[in-house]
Each structure stands twice: as structure tokens, then as C-alpha cells.
Amino acid sequence: MQNEIDTPMIIRSYKANSFLRTNTSFNEKVGFSFDELSAKPFVDWIISEDQAVLLDMLDGKIEDCLIRHKTSDGQGIVLNVCISNEREDDRIILARFATKVAHPRSSDI
């Protein structure tokens, strides 16, 4: 049994346009270090086809979204992103890898 689960995640400040935290699991899965991720705006790490959805969320048009984050091997990993905390002067973006939950069919129960 695993004692601790390090759920891959990022926390980012919208106003400061910088990462506040990434954990080891996230860095390993995307293939970039904290310093590399911090060097560019968050939207630059998002696959171009998904950037409009992210911007809609940041503008308050939707509560959360699924977007693809670029990886070092050129692929995208799907993130579930939301505004975790809104303050007068900033919005904190929280993102975790999206998980697919399969619901059993009634015939399988």
C-alpha cells in the first residue's frame, strides 16, 4: 500500500503570470522543470487549439475546462483546470491531470 500519493498538479498565479508550485509528478509527466515552466506564460504551454477555452475560463465565461498541456515529447496531456481562489488582486489557477472515470453499465453489476 502506498503511503503518500503525489497527484500531479500545478498552481499558477494569473496576475503574476508565474508558477507558484508544480510537484515532481507533474514535472516528470510533462518533461519540464519548474524553471522551464516558469519561463513562459501559462497559455504558451497549452496546445494552440485549446487556448481559447482556457482564456474563456480566465475571463469568467466558464467555471472550469479541459485543456491539453504541451510535453517535452511534443504530445499533449489533458488537464482539468479551474480558478481555485479569487482575490481582489489575483486569480489562482489550479490544474490536475484529468482522469477518466468509467461508470459501470447496469448489466455489469
Beta strands, then each sheet from edge to edge (+ up, - down):
strand 1: 9-13
strand 2: 18-22
strand 3: 64-70
strand 4: 76-86
strand 5: 91-97
sheet 1: 2+ 1- 5+ 4- 3+
end
